[in-house]
């Protein structure tokens, strides 16, 4: 019985170790919501959006706090930029408003379905 308990303990510890490693490799909850905004951007109408420069926001604004540290070359920003480029009509409308697509650092969806893009 003692041998059985030792083997069981060793296997439980290894399962926990591998489980923790797998959990660390999973995208965070914030990243999961990012994939939702990306799919929304890819399918949205090219009329329901706003563009907000980050430097126009106050430092205590929640959007400023959320996107101020995001670089336009970060993985998070690149995913949103790719979603915009995939929606060709939206990309053309944004470029028509002189928005440099590679300067988009974040996006939020409003309750009415519109999307606000935050740019540097």
C-alpha distances in whole Angstrom, upper triangle without the diagonal:
4,5,5,6,9,10,10,12,14,15,16,18,20,21,23,24,26,27,29,30,31,32,35,36,37,41,41,43,46,46,45,48,50,49,51,54,54,54,57,59,59,60,62,66,68,70,67,66,67,67,67,67,65,67,69,66,66,63,61,61,58,59,60,57,55,57,59,56,56,57,59,57,54,52,52,56,56,54,56,59,58,58,61,63,61,63,67,69,67,67,71,71,70,72,75,74,74,70,68,65,63,64,62,59,58,58,58,58,60,60,63,62,64,62,63,63,62,64,65
4,5,5,6,9,10,11,12,14,15,17,19,20,21,23,25,26,27,29,30,31,33,35,36,40,40,42,45,45,44,48,49,49,50,53,54,54,56,59,59,60,62,66,68,70,67,66,67,66,66,66,63,66,68,65,64,61,60,60,57,58,59,55,53,55,57,54,54,56,58,56,52,50,51,54,55,53,56,58,57,57,61,62,61,63,66,68,66,66,70,71,69,71,74,73,73,69,67,64,62,63,61,58,56,57,57,58,60,60,63,61,63,61,62,62,61,63,63
4,5,5,6,9,10,11,12,14,15,17,18,20,21,23,24,26,27,29,30,32,33,35,39,39,41,44,44,43,47,48,48,49,52,52,53,55,57,57,59,61,65,66,68,66,65,66,65,65,65,62,65,67,64,64,61,59,60,56,57,58,55,53,55,56,53,53,54,56,54,51,49,49,53,53,51,54,57,55,56,59,60,59,61,64,67,65,65,69,69,67,69,72,72,71,67,66,63,60,61,59,56,55,56,56,57,59,59,62,60,62,60,61,61,60,62,62
4,5,5,6,9,10,11,12,14,15,16,18,20,21,22,24,26,27,28,30,32,33,36,37,39,42,42,41,44,46,45,47,50,50,50,53,55,55,56,58,62,64,66,63,62,63,63,63,63,61,63,65,62,62,59,58,58,54,55,56,53,51,53,55,52,51,53,55,53,49,47,47,51,51,49,52,55,53,53,57,58,56,59,62,64,63,63,66,67,65,67,70,70,69,65,64,61,59,60,58,55,53,54,54,55,57,57,60,58,60,58,59,59,58,60,61
4,6,5,6,9,10,10,12,14,15,16,18,20,21,22,24,26,26,28,30,31,35,35,37,40,40,39,42,44,44,45,48,49,49,51,54,54,55,57,61,63,64,62,61,62,61,61,61,58,61,63,60,60,57,55,55,52,53,54,51,49,51,52,50,49,51,53,51,48,45,46,50,50,48,51,53,52,52,56,57,56,58,61,63,61,61,65,66,64,66,69,68,68,64,62,59,57,58,56,53,52,52,52,53,55,55,58,56,58,56,57,57,56,58,59
4,5,5,6,9,10,11,12,14,15,17,18,20,21,23,24,26,27,29,31,34,35,36,40,39,39,42,44,43,45,48,48,49,51,53,53,55,57,61,62,64,62,61,61,61,60,60,57,60,62,59,59,56,54,55,51,52,53,50,48,50,51,48,48,50,52,50,46,44,45,48,49,47,50,52,51,52,55,56,55,57,60,63,61,61,64,65,63,65,68,67,67,63,61,58,56,57,55,52,51,52,52,53,55,55,58,56,58,56,57,56,56,57,58
4,5,5,6,9,10,11,12,14,15,17,18,20,21,22,24,26,27,29,32,33,35,38,38,37,41,42,41,43,46,46,47,49,51,51,53,55,59,60,62,60,59,60,59,59,59,56,59,61,59,58,55,54,54,51,51,52,49,47,49,50,48,47,48,50,48,45,42,43,47,47,45,48,50,49,49,53,54,53,55,58,61,59,59,62,63,61,63,66,66,65,61,59,56,54,55,53,50,49,50,50,51,54,54,57,55,56,54,55,55,54,56,56
4,5,5,6,9,10,10,12,14,15,16,18,20,21,22,24,26,27,30,31,33,36,36,35,38,40,39,41,44,44,44,47,49,49,50,53,56,58,60,57,56,57,57,57,57,55,57,59,56,56,53,52,52,48,49,50,47,45,47,49,46,45,47,49,47,43,41,41,45,45,43,46,49,48,48,51,52,51,53,56,59,57,57,61,61,59,61,64,64,63,60,58,55,53,54,52,49,47,48,48,49,51,51,54,52,54,52,53,52,52,54,55
4,5,5,6,9,10,11,12,14,15,17,19,20,21,23,25,26,29,30,31,35,34,34,37,39,39,40,43,43,44,46,48,49,50,52,56,58,59,57,56,56,56,55,55,53,55,57,54,54,51,50,50,46,47,48,45,43,45,47,44,43,45,47,45,42,40,40,44,44,42,45,48,47,47,50,52,50,53,56,58,56,56,60,60,58,60,63,63,62,58,57,54,52,52,50,47,46,47,47,48,50,50,53,51,53,51,52,51,51,52,53
4,5,5,6,9,10,11,12,14,15,17,18,20,21,23,25,28,29,31,34,34,34,37,38,38,40,43,43,43,46,48,48,49,51,55,57,59,56,55,56,55,54,54,52,54,57,54,54,51,50,50,46,47,48,45,42,44,46,43,42,44,46,44,40,38,39,43,43,41,44,46,45,46,49,50,49,51,55,57,55,55,59,59,57,59,62,61,61,57,55,52,50,51,49,46,45,46,46,47,50,50,53,51,53,51,51,50,50,51,52
4,5,5,6,9,10,11,12,14,15,16,18,20,21,23,26,27,29,32,32,31,35,36,35,37,40,40,40,43,45,45,47,49,53,54,56,54,53,54,53,53,53,51,53,55,53,53,50,49,49,45,46,47,44,41,43,45,42,41,43,44,42,39,36,37,41,41,39,42,44,43,43,47,48,46,49,52,55,53,52,56,57,55,57,60,59,59,55,53,50,48,49,47,44,43,44,44,45,48,48,51,49,50,48,49,49,48,50,50
4,5,5,6,9,10,10,12,14,15,16,18,20,21,25,25,27,30,30,29,32,34,34,35,38,39,39,41,43,44,45,47,51,53,54,52,51,52,51,51,51,48,51,53,50,50,47,46,46,42,43,44,41,39,41,43,40,39,41,43,41,38,35,36,39,39,38,40,43,42,42,46,47,45,48,51,53,51,51,55,56,54,55,59,58,57,54,52,49,47,48,46,43,41,42,42,43,45,45,48,47,48,46,47,47,46,48,49
4,5,5,6,9,10,11,13,14,15,17,19,20,24,24,26,29,29,29,32,33,33,35,38,38,39,41,43,43,45,47,51,52,54,52,50,51,50,50,50,47,49,51,49,49,46,44,45,41,42,43,40,37,39,41,38,37,39,41,39,36,34,34,38,38,37,39,42,41,41,45,46,45,47,51,53,51,50,54,55,53,54,58,57,56,52,51,48,46,46,44,41,40,41,41,43,45,45,48,47,48,46,46,46,45,46,47
4,5,5,6,8,10,11,12,14,15,17,19,22,23,26,29,28,28,31,32,32,34,37,37,37,40,42,42,44,46,49,51,53,50,49,50,49,49,49,46,49,51,48,48,46,45,45,41,41,42,39,37,38,40,37,36,38,40,37,34,32,33,36,36,35,38,40,39,40,43,44,43,45,49,51,49,49,52,53,51,53,56,55,55,51,49,46,44,45,43,40,39,40,41,42,44,45,48,46,47,45,45,44,44,45,46
4,5,5,6,8,10,10,12,14,15,17,20,21,23,26,26,25,29,30,29,31,34,34,35,37,39,39,41,43,47,48,50,48,47,48,47,47,47,45,48,49,47,47,44,43,43,39,40,41,38,35,37,39,36,35,37,38,37,33,31,31,35,35,33,36,38,37,37,41,42,41,43,46,49,47,47,50,51,49,51,54,53,53,49,47,44,42,43,41,38,37,38,38,39,42,42,45,43,44,42,43,42,42,44,44
4,6,5,6,9,10,10,12,14,15,19,19,21,24,24,24,27,28,28,30,33,33,34,36,38,38,40,42,46,47,49,46,45,46,45,45,45,42,45,47,44,44,41,40,40,37,37,38,35,33,35,36,34,33,35,37,35,31,29,30,33,34,32,35,37,37,37,40,41,40,42,46,48,46,46,49,50,48,50,53,52,51,48,46,43,41,42,40,36,35,36,36,37,40,40,43,41,43,41,41,41,40,42,42
4,5,5,6,9,10,11,13,15,18,19,21,24,23,24,27,28,28,30,33,33,34,36,38,38,40,42,46,47,49,46,45,45,45,44,44,41,44,46,44,44,41,40,40,36,37,37,34,32,34,35,32,32,33,35,33,30,28,28,32,32,31,34,36,35,36,39,40,39,42,45,47,45,45,49,49,47,48,52,51,50,46,45,42,40,40,38,35,35,36,36,38,40,41,44,42,43,41,41,40,39,41,41
4,5,5,6,9,10,11,13,16,18,20,23,22,22,26,26,26,28,31,31,31,34,36,36,38,40,44,45,47,45,43,44,43,43,43,41,43,46,43,44,41,40,40,36,36,37,34,32,33,35,32,31,32,34,32,28,26,27,30,30,29,32,34,33,33,37,38,37,39,42,45,43,42,46,47,45,46,50,49,49,45,43,40,38,39,37,34,33,34,35,36,39,40,43,40,41,39,40,39,38,39,40
4,5,5,6,9,10,11,14,15,18,21,20,19,23,24,24,26,28,29,29,32,33,34,36,38,41,43,45,42,41,42,41,41,41,39,42,44,41,41,39,38,37,34,34,35,32,30,31,33,31,30,31,33,31,28,25,25,29,29,27,30,33,32,32,35,37,35,38,41,43,41,41,45,45,43,45,48,48,47,43,42,39,37,37,35,32,31,32,32,34,36,37,40,37,39,37,37,37,36,38,39
4,5,5,6,9,10,13,14,16,19,18,19,22,23,23,25,28,28,29,32,33,34,36,37,41,42,44,41,40,40,40,39,39,36,39,41,39,39,36,35,35,31,32,33,30,27,29,31,28,27,29,31,29,25,23,24,27,28,26,29,32,31,31,35,36,35,37,41,43,40,40,44,44,42,44,47,46,46,42,40,37,35,36,34,31,30,31,31,32,35,36,39,37,38,36,36,35,34,36,36
4,5,5,6,9,12,14,17,19,18,19,22,22,22,25,27,27,28,31,32,32,35,36,40,41,43,41,39,40,39,38,38,36,38,41,38,39,36,35,35,32,32,32,30,27,28,30,27,26,27,29,27,23,21,22,26,26,25,27,30,29,30,33,34,33,36,39,41,39,38,42,43,41,42,46,45,44,40,38,35,33,34,32,29,29,30,31,32,35,36,39,37,38,35,35,34,34,35,35
4,5,5,7,10,12,15,17,16,16,20,20,20,22,25,24,25,28,29,30,32,34,37,39,41,38,37,38,37,37,37,35,38,40,38,38,36,35,35,31,31,32,29,27,27,30,27,26,27,28,26,23,20,21,25,24,23,25,28,27,27,31,32,31,33,36,39,37,36,40,41,39,40,44,43,43,39,37,34,32,33,31,28,27,28,29,30,33,34,37,34,35,33,34,33,32,34,34
4,5,5,9,9,12,15,14,14,17,18,18,20,23,23,24,27,28,29,31,32,36,37,39,37,35,36,35,35,35,33,36,38,35,36,33,32,32,28,28,29,27,24,25,27,25,24,26,27,26,22,20,19,23,24,22,24,27,27,27,30,31,30,33,36,38,36,35,39,40,38,39,43,42,41,38,36,33,31,32,29,27,25,26,26,28,31,31,34,32,33,31,31,31,30,32,33
4,6,8,9,12,14,13,14,17,18,18,21,23,23,24,27,28,28,31,32,36,37,39,36,35,35,34,33,33,31,34,36,33,34,31,30,30,27,26,27,25,22,23,25,22,21,23,25,23,19,17,18,21,22,21,23,26,25,26,29,30,30,32,35,37,35,34,38,39,36,38,41,40,40,36,34,31,29,29,28,25,24,25,26,28,31,32,35,32,33,30,30,29,29,30,30
4,7,9,12,14,12,13,17,16,16,19,21,21,22,25,26,26,29,30,34,35,37,35,33,34,33,33,32,30,33,35,33,34,32,31,31,27,27,27,25,22,23,25,22,21,22,23,21,18,15,16,20,19,18,21,23,23,23,27,28,27,29,32,35,33,32,36,37,34,36,39,39,38,34,32,29,27,28,26,23,23,24,25,27,30,31,34,31,32,29,29,28,28,29,29
4,6,9,11,9,10,13,14,13,16,18,18,19,22,23,24,26,27,31,32,34,32,31,31,31,31,31,29,32,34,32,33,31,30,29,25,25,26,24,21,22,24,22,20,22,23,21,18,15,15,19,19,17,19,22,21,21,25,26,25,27,31,33,31,30,34,35,33,34,38,37,36,33,31,28,26,27,25,22,21,22,22,24,27,28,31,28,29,26,27,26,26,28,29
4,7,8,6,7,10,10,10,13,15,15,16,19,20,21,23,24,28,29,31,28,27,28,27,27,27,25,29,30,28,29,27,27,26,22,21,23,21,17,18,21,19,17,19,20,18,15,12,11,15,16,14,16,19,18,18,21,23,22,24,28,30,27,27,31,31,29,31,34,33,33,29,28,25,23,24,21,19,17,18,19,20,23,25,27,25,25,23,23,22,22,24,25
4,5,5,6,9,10,11,13,15,15,17,19,20,22,24,25,28,29,31,28,26,27,26,26,26,24,27,29,26,27,25,24,23,19,19,20,18,15,16,19,17,16,18,20,19,16,13,12,15,17,15,16,20,20,19,22,24,24,25,29,31,28,28,32,31,29,31,34,33,33,29,28,25,24,24,21,18,16,17,17,19,22,23,26,24,24,22,22,21,21,23,24
4,5,5,6,9,10,11,13,14,16,17,19,20,22,23,26,28,29,26,24,25,25,25,26,24,27,28,25,26,24,23,21,18,17,20,18,14,16,19,18,17,20,21,21,17,15,13,16,18,16,16,20,20,19,22,24,24,25,28,30,27,27,31,31,28,31,34,32,33,29,28,25,25,24,21,18,16,16,15,16,19,20,23,21,22,20,20,20,20,23,25
4,5,5,6,9,10,11,12,15,15,17,19,21,21,24,25,26,23,21,22,21,21,22,20,23,24,22,23,21,20,18,15,14,16,14,11,13,16,15,13,16,18,18,15,13,10,13,15,13,14,17,18,17,19,22,22,23,26,27,24,24,28,28,25,28,30,29,29,25,25,22,21,21,18,15,12,13,12,14,17,18,21,19,20,17,17,17,17,19,21
4,5,5,7,9,10,11,13,14,15,17,19,20,23,24,26,23,22,22,22,22,22,21,24,25,23,25,23,23,21,17,16,18,17,13,14,17,16,13,16,16,16,13,10,8,11,13,10,11,15,15,15,17,20,19,21,24,26,23,23,27,26,24,26,29,28,28,24,24,20,20,20,17,14,12,13,13,15,18,20,22,20,20,17,18,17,17,19,21
4,5,5,7,9,10,11,13,15,16,18,19,22,24,25,23,22,23,23,23,24,23,27,28,25,27,26,25,23,19,18,20,19,16,16,20,19,17,19,19,19,16,13,11,14,15,12,13,16,16,15,18,20,19,20,24,25,23,23,27,27,25,28,30,29,30,26,26,22,22,22,19,17,14,14,14,14,17,19,21,18,19,17,18,18,19,21,23
4,5,5,6,9,10,11,12,14,16,16,20,21,22,20,18,19,20,20,22,21,24,25,23,24,23,22,20,16,15,18,17,14,15,18,18,16,18,19,19,16,14,11,13,15,12,12,16,16,14,16,19,18,19,22,23,21,22,25,25,23,26,28,27,28,24,24,21,21,21,17,15,12,11,10,11,14,15,17,15,16,14,15,15,16,19,22
4,5,5,6,9,10,11,12,15,15,19,19,21,19,17,18,18,18,20,19,22,23,21,23,22,22,20,16,14,17,16,13,13,16,16,13,15,15,16,13,11,8,10,11,8,8,12,12,11,13,16,16,16,20,21,18,19,22,22,20,23,25,24,25,21,21,17,17,17,14,12,9,9,9,11,14,16,18,15,15,13,14,13,14,16,19
4,5,5,6,9,10,11,13,14,18,19,21,19,18,20,20,21,22,22,25,26,25,27,26,26,23,20,18,20,20,16,16,20,19,16,18,17,17,15,12,10,12,12,8,9,12,12,10,13,15,14,15,19,20,18,18,22,22,21,23,26,25,26,22,22,18,18,19,16,14,12,11,12,12,16,17,19,16,16,14,16,15,17,19,21
4,5,5,6,9,10,11,12,16,17,19,17,16,18,19,20,22,22,26,26,24,27,26,25,23,19,17,20,21,17,17,21,21,18,20,19,20,18,15,12,14,15,11,10,14,14,11,13,16,15,15,19,19,17,18,22,22,20,23,26,25,26,23,23,19,20,20,17,16,13,11,10,10,13,14,16,12,14,12,14,15,17,19,22
4,5,5,6,9,10,10,14,15,16,14,13,14,15,17,19,19,22,23,21,24,24,23,20,17,15,18,18,15,15,18,19,16,18,17,18,16,14,11,12,13,10,8,11,12,9,11,14,13,13,16,17,14,15,19,18,17,20,22,21,22,19,19,16,17,17,14,13,10,7,7,7,11,13,14,11,11,9,11,11,13,16,19
4,5,5,6,9,10,13,14,17,15,14,16,16,18,19,20,23,24,23,26,25,26,23,20,17,20,20,17,16,19,20,16,17,15,16,15,13,10,10,10,7,6,9,8,5,8,11,10,10,14,15,13,13,17,17,16,18,21,21,21,18,18,14,15,16,13,12,10,9,10,10,14,16,17,13,13,11,12,12,14,16,19
4,5,5,7,9,12,14,16,15,15,17,18,20,23,23,27,27,26,29,29,29,25,23,20,23,24,20,19,23,23,20,21,19,20,18,16,14,14,14,10,9,12,11,7,10,12,10,10,14,15,13,15,18,18,18,20,22,22,23,20,21,17,18,19,16,16,14,12,12,11,15,16,16,13,13,12,14,14,17,19,22
4,5,5,6,10,12,13,11,12,14,16,18,21,22,25,25,24,27,27,27,24,21,19,22,23,19,19,22,23,20,22,20,21,20,18,15,15,15,12,10,13,12,9,10,13,11,10,14,14,12,14,17,16,16,19,21,21,22,19,20,17,19,19,16,16,13,10,10,8,11,13,13,9,10,9,12,13,16,18,22
4,5,5,8,9,12,10,10,12,13,16,18,19,23,23,22,26,26,26,23,21,18,20,22,19,17,21,22,19,19,17,19,18,16,14,13,13,11,8,10,10,6,6,9,9,7,11,11,8,10,13,13,12,15,17,17,19,16,16,13,15,16,13,14,11,9,10,9,12,14,14,10,9,8,10,10,13,15,19
4,6,9,10,13,13,13,16,16,19,21,23,26,26,26,29,30,30,27,24,21,24,25,22,20,24,24,21,21,19,20,19,17,15,14,14,11,9,10,9,5,6,8,6,5,9,10,9,10,13,14,14,16,18,19,20,17,17,14,16,18,15,16,14,12,14,13,16,18,17,13,13,11,14,13,17,18,21
4,7,9,12,11,13,16,18,21,23,25,28,28,27,31,31,31,28,26,23,26,27,24,23,26,27,24,25,22,23,23,21,19,18,17,15,13,14,13,9,9,11,9,7,10,10,9,12,14,14,15,18,19,20,22,19,20,17,19,21,18,19,17,14,15,13,15,16,15,11,12,11,15,15,19,20,24
4,6,8,8,9,13,15,18,21,23,26,25,25,28,29,29,26,24,21,24,26,23,22,25,26,23,24,22,23,23,22,19,18,18,16,13,14,14,10,10,12,11,8,11,10,8,11,13,12,13,16,17,17,20,18,19,16,19,20,17,18,16,13,13,11,12,14,12,8,8,9,12,13,17,19,22
4,5,6,8,12,15,18,21,23,26,25,25,29,30,30,27,25,22,25,27,25,24,27,28,26,26,24,26,26,24,22,20,21,19,16,16,16,13,11,13,13,9,11,8,7,11,12,10,12,15,15,16,19,17,19,17,20,21,18,20,18,15,15,13,14,15,12,10,9,10,13,14,18,19,23
4,6,7,10,12,16,19,21,24,23,24,27,29,30,26,25,22,24,27,24,23,25,27,24,25,22,24,25,24,22,19,19,18,15,15,15,13,10,12,12,8,9,6,4,8,9,7,9,12,12,12,15,14,16,14,18,18,16,19,17,14,15,14,15,17,14,12,10,10,12,12,16,17,21
4,6,9,12,15,18,21,24,22,23,26,28,29,25,24,22,24,27,25,23,26,28,26,26,24,26,27,26,24,21,22,21,17,17,19,16,13,15,16,12,13,9,8,11,11,8,10,13,12,12,16,15,18,17,20,20,17,20,18,15,15,14,14,15,12,11,8,10,12,13,16,18,21
4,7,11,14,17,19,22,21,21,24,26,26,22,21,19,21,24,22,21,24,26,24,25,23,25,25,25,22,20,21,20,16,17,18,15,13,16,16,13,14,12,9,13,14,11,11,15,15,14,17,15,18,17,20,19,16,18,16,13,12,10,10,12,9,7,5,6,9,11,15,17,20
4,7,10,13,16,19,17,17,21,23,23,19,19,16,18,21,19,17,20,23,20,21,19,22,22,22,19,17,19,18,14,14,16,14,11,15,16,13,14,12,9,11,13,10,9,13,13,12,14,12,15,14,17,16,13,15,13,10,10,9,9,12,11,9,5,5,6,7,11,13,17
4,7,10,13,15,13,14,17,19,20,17,16,13,15,18,17,16,18,21,19,20,18,21,22,22,19,17,19,18,15,15,18,16,13,16,18,15,17,15,11,13,14,11,9,13,13,10,13,11,14,14,16,15,12,14,12,10,10,10,10,14,12,12,8,6,5,6,9,11,14
4,7,10,12,11,12,16,18,19,16,16,12,13,17,16,14,15,18,16,17,15,18,19,20,18,15,17,17,14,13,17,15,13,15,18,16,17,16,12,12,14,11,8,11,12,9,10,8,11,11,13,11,9,11,10,9,11,12,13,16,16,15,11,9,6,5,6,7,11
4,6,9,7,8,12,14,15,12,13,10,10,14,13,11,12,16,15,16,14,18,19,20,18,15,18,18,15,15,19,18,15,18,21,19,20,19,16,16,17,15,12,14,15,12,12,10,13,13,14,11,10,11,10,10,11,13,14,17,17,17,13,11,7,6,5,6,9
4,5,6,7,11,13,15,13,14,11,10,13,13,11,11,14,13,14,13,16,17,20,17,14,17,19,16,15,19,19,17,19,22,21,22,21,18,17,18,16,13,15,16,13,12,10,11,13,13,10,9,10,11,12,13,16,17,21,21,20,17,14,10,8,6,5,6
4,5,6,9,9,12,10,11,8,6,10,10,8,7,10,11,12,12,16,16,18,16,14,17,18,16,16,20,20,18,21,23,23,24,24,20,19,21,20,16,18,20,16,16,13,14,14,14,11,10,9,10,11,13,16,17,21,22,21,18,15,11,10,6,6,6
4,5,8,9,12,11,13,11,8,11,13,11,9,12,13,14,14,18,18,21,19,17,20,22,19,19,23,23,21,24,27,26,27,27,23,22,24,22,18,20,21,18,17,15,15,17,16,13,13,12,13,15,17,20,20,24,25,24,21,18,15,13,10,9,7
4,7,9,12,10,13,11,9,13,14,13,11,15,16,17,17,21,21,24,21,19,22,23,21,21,24,24,22,25,27,26,27,26,23,22,24,21,18,20,20,17,17,15,17,18,18,15,14,14,15,15,16,19,19,22,23,23,20,17,14,13,10,10,10
4,6,8,6,9,8,6,10,11,11,10,14,15,17,17,21,21,23,20,18,22,23,20,21,25,24,22,25,28,27,28,27,24,23,25,23,20,22,23,19,19,17,19,19,20,16,15,14,14,14,15,17,17,20,22,22,19,17,13,13,10,11,11
4,6,5,9,9,7,9,12,12,11,14,16,18,20,23,23,25,22,21,24,25,23,24,28,27,26,29,31,30,32,31,27,27,29,27,24,26,27,23,23,21,22,23,23,19,18,17,16,17,17,20,19,22,24,24,22,20,16,16,13,14,14
4,6,8,9,6,7,10,11,9,12,14,17,19,22,21,23,21,20,24,25,23,24,27,27,26,29,31,31,33,32,29,28,30,28,25,27,29,25,25,22,23,23,23,19,18,16,16,17,17,20,21,23,25,26,23,21,18,17,14,15,14
4,6,9,7,7,10,12,11,13,16,19,21,24,22,24,22,21,25,26,23,25,29,28,27,30,32,32,34,33,30,30,32,30,27,29,30,27,27,24,25,25,25,22,20,18,17,18,17,20,19,22,24,25,23,21,18,18,15,17,17
4,6,5,6,9,10,10,13,15,18,19,23,21,23,20,19,23,23,21,23,26,25,24,28,29,28,31,30,26,26,29,27,24,26,27,24,24,22,23,23,23,20,18,16,14,14,13,16,16,18,20,21,19,17,14,15,12,15,15
4,5,5,6,9,10,12,14,17,18,21,19,21,17,17,21,21,19,21,24,23,23,26,28,27,29,29,25,26,28,26,23,26,28,25,25,22,23,22,22,19,17,14,12,12,11,14,14,16,19,19,18,16,13,14,12,15,16
4,5,5,6,8,11,11,14,15,18,17,18,15,14,18,18,15,17,21,20,19,22,24,23,26,25,22,22,25,23,20,22,24,21,22,18,19,18,18,16,13,11,9,9,9,12,12,15,18,17,15,13,10,10,8,11,13
4,5,5,5,9,10,13,14,17,16,18,15,14,18,19,17,18,22,21,21,24,26,25,27,27,23,23,26,24,21,23,25,22,21,18,19,19,18,15,13,11,10,11,12,15,16,19,21,21,19,16,13,12,9,11,11
4,6,6,8,10,13,15,18,16,18,15,15,19,20,18,20,23,23,23,26,27,27,30,30,26,26,29,27,24,26,28,25,25,22,22,21,20,17,15,12,12,13,13,17,18,20,23,22,21,18,15,15,12,14,14
4,6,7,8,12,14,16,14,15,12,12,16,16,15,17,20,19,20,23,24,24,27,27,23,23,26,25,22,24,27,24,24,20,20,19,18,16,13,10,9,10,11,14,16,18,21,20,19,16,13,13,10,12,13
4,6,5,8,10,13,11,13,10,9,13,14,12,14,17,17,17,20,22,22,24,25,21,21,24,23,19,21,24,21,20,17,17,16,15,12,10,7,6,9,11,14,16,20,22,20,18,15,12,11,8,9,10
4,6,8,10,13,12,15,13,12,15,17,15,16,20,20,20,22,25,25,27,27,24,23,25,24,21,22,25,22,21,18,17,17,15,12,12,9,9,12,14,18,19,23,25,24,21,18,15,13,10,10,9
4,6,10,11,10,13,11,11,14,16,16,17,20,21,21,23,25,26,28,29,25,24,27,26,23,24,27,24,23,20,19,18,16,13,13,9,11,14,16,20,22,25,27,26,24,20,18,15,12,12,11
4,7,8,7,9,8,7,11,12,12,13,16,17,17,19,21,22,24,26,22,21,24,24,20,21,24,22,21,17,16,15,12,11,10,6,8,12,14,18,20,24,26,24,22,18,16,13,10,10,10
4,5,5,9,9,7,9,12,12,12,15,17,17,18,21,22,23,25,22,20,23,23,19,20,23,21,20,16,14,13,10,9,9,6,10,13,16,20,23,26,28,25,23,20,17,14,11,10,9
4,6,8,8,5,7,10,10,9,12,14,14,15,17,19,20,22,19,16,19,20,16,16,20,18,16,13,11,9,6,5,6,5,9,12,16,19,22,26,26,24,22,18,16,12,10,8,8
4,7,8,6,6,10,11,10,12,14,15,15,18,20,21,23,20,18,21,22,19,19,22,21,19,16,13,11,8,8,9,8,11,15,18,21,25,28,29,26,24,21,19,15,14,12,11
4,5,5,6,9,10,10,12,14,15,16,18,20,22,24,21,19,23,24,20,21,24,23,22,18,16,14,11,11,10,8,10,14,17,20,23,27,28,25,24,20,19,16,14,13,13
4,6,5,6,9,10,10,12,14,15,16,19,21,23,21,19,23,24,21,21,25,24,23,19,17,14,12,13,12,10,11,14,17,19,23,26,27,24,23,20,19,16,15,15,16
4,6,5,7,9,10,11,13,15,16,17,20,22,19,18,22,22,19,21,24,23,22,18,17,14,12,12,10,8,8,10,13,16,19,22,24,21,20,16,16,13,13,13,14
4,5,5,6,9,10,11,12,14,16,18,20,17,15,18,19,16,17,20,19,18,15,13,10,8,9,7,5,6,9,12,15,19,22,23,20,19,15,14,11,10,10,11
4,5,5,6,9,10,10,12,14,16,19,16,14,18,19,16,17,20,20,19,15,13,10,8,10,8,8,9,12,15,17,21,24,25,22,20,17,16,13,13,12,13
4,5,5,6,9,10,11,13,15,18,15,14,18,19,16,18,21,21,20,17,15,12,11,12,10,10,9,11,14,15,19,22,23,19,18,15,15,13,14,14,16
4,5,5,6,9,10,11,13,15,12,12,15,16,13,15,18,18,18,14,13,9,10,11,8,8,7,7,10,12,16,19,20,16,15,12,12,9,11,11,14
4,5,5,6,9,10,12,14,11,9,13,14,11,12,16,16,15,12,10,6,6,8,6,8,9,10,13,15,18,22,22,19,17,13,13,10,11,11,13
4,5,5,6,9,11,13,12,10,13,15,13,14,18,18,18,14,13,9,9,12,10,12,12,12,15,17,20,23,23,20,18,15,16,13,15,14,17
4,5,5,7,9,12,10,9,13,14,13,14,17,18,18,15,14,10,12,14,11,12,11,11,13,14,17,20,20,16,15,12,14,12,14,15,18
4,5,5,7,9,7,6,9,10,9,11,14,14,14,12,11,8,10,12,9,12,11,10,13,14,17,20,19,16,14,11,12,10,13,13,16
4,5,6,9,8,6,9,11,10,10,14,15,15,12,11,8,10,13,11,14,14,14,17,17,21,23,23,19,17,15,16,13,15,15,17
4,6,9,9,8,11,13,13,14,16,18,18,16,15,12,13,16,14,16,16,15,17,17,21,23,22,18,17,15,17,15,18,18,21
4,6,5,6,9,10,11,12,14,16,17,15,15,12,15,17,14,17,16,14,16,16,19,21,19,16,15,13,15,14,17,18,21
4,5,5,6,9,10,10,12,14,15,14,14,12,15,17,16,19,18,17,19,19,21,24,22,19,17,16,17,16,19,19,21
4,5,5,6,9,10,10,13,14,14,15,13,16,18,16,20,19,17,19,18,20,22,20,17,15,14,16,15,19,19,22
4,5,5,6,9,10,11,13,11,13,11,14,15,13,16,15,13,15,15,17,19,17,14,12,11,12,12,15,15,18
4,5,5,6,8,10,11,9,10,8,11,13,11,15,15,14,16,17,19,22,21,18,15,13,14,12,14,14,17
4,5,5,6,9,10,10,11,10,13,15,14,18,18,17,19,20,21,24,22,20,17,16,16,14,17,16,19
4,5,5,6,9,9,11,11,15,15,14,17,17,16,18,18,19,22,20,17,14,13,14,13,15,15,18
4,5,5,7,5,8,8,11,11,10,14,14,13,16,16,18,21,20,17,14,12,12,10,12,11,14
4,5,5,5,6,7,11,11,12,15,16,16,19,20,22,25,23,21,18,16,15,13,14,13,15
4,5,7,10,11,14,15,15,18,19,18,21,21,22,25,23,22,18,17,16,15,16,15,17
4,6,9,11,14,13,13,17,17,17,19,20,20,24,22,20,17,15,14,12,14,12,15
4,6,9,12,11,12,16,17,17,20,21,23,26,25,23,19,17,16,13,14,11,13
4,6,9,8,8,12,13,14,17,18,20,24,23,21,17,15,13,10,10,8,10
4,5,5,7,11,13,14,18,20,22,26,25,23,20,17,15,11,11,8,9
4,5,6,9,11,12,16,18,20,24,23,21,18,15,14,10,11,9,10
4,6,8,11,13,17,19,22,26,26,23,20,17,15,12,11,9,9
4,6,9,12,15,18,21,25,25,22,20,16,14,10,8,5,5
4,6,8,12,15,17,21,21,19,16,12,10,7,6,4,7
4,7,11,14,17,21,22,19,17,13,11,8,6,6,7
4,7,10,13,17,18,16,14,10,8,6,5,7,10
4,7,10,13,14,12,10,7,5,4,6,9,12
4,6,10,11,10,8,6,5,7,8,12,15
4,7,8,6,6,4,6,9,11,15,18
4,5,5,5,6,7,11,13,17,20
4,5,7,9,11,15,17,21,24
4,6,9,11,15,18,21,25
4,7,10,13,16,19,23
4,7,10,13,16,20
4,6,10,13,17
4,7,10,13
4,6,10
4,7
4
